Amino acid sequence: MMEREAHERVSRTYATRSPLEWGNESTTTSTHPLSKAQAGAHQTAPPPPAATQPSPTRRGRMCEGRRLADARRPGSAAAELRRREAAADAQLAAARARLAEALAELERARARAAELQRRLEETYGKRRGLKRVAAAARERIQETRARLQDRQQQQQDDEMDRQVGVMVRVAAAE
């Protein structure tokens, strides 16, 4: 029973204290709850009520999945922090790499959009040019048609004049 109480006190202590404070206990006059319990100094304060205990935070989760003996070693907190910092650095490097790739992809997309815009303008420029050519061709066709109609009209008039002249000559000859 005493061992279990000591374990609970240690868990509460490490859940409420910073990992940097874990290694600051003096080895000669230990204030560590487990060492007091083992030394027979059974002066335990009543545990705080459950409602006032802090909610699990980063500090409280530091030891999750770790052995209690690992948490008591003075260097383990620093090692844990170094491990977490290295993991965070690796995640940051991966995020930076993803960001660089996304920026490169964005630049490629911008270049593609610029190329498409250039082609579109070129196509519409050609289309406008073709429209101008088509309009000029329609105009020439209309002019040619008008000239042909004028010629036909003139030929018909000439033919009529000739026929009238022939009729007049025939009528005068009769």
Buried (B, 14 or more C-beta within 10 A) or exposed (E): EEEEBBBEBBBBBBBBBEBEEBEEBEEEEBEBBBBBBEEEEEEBEEEEEEEEEEEEEEBBEBBEEEEEEEBBEEEBBBEBEEEEEEEEEEEEEEEEEEEEEEEEEEEEEEEEEEEEEEEEEEEEEEEEEEEEEEEEEEEEEEEEEEEEEEEEEEEEEEEEEEEEEEEEEEEEEE
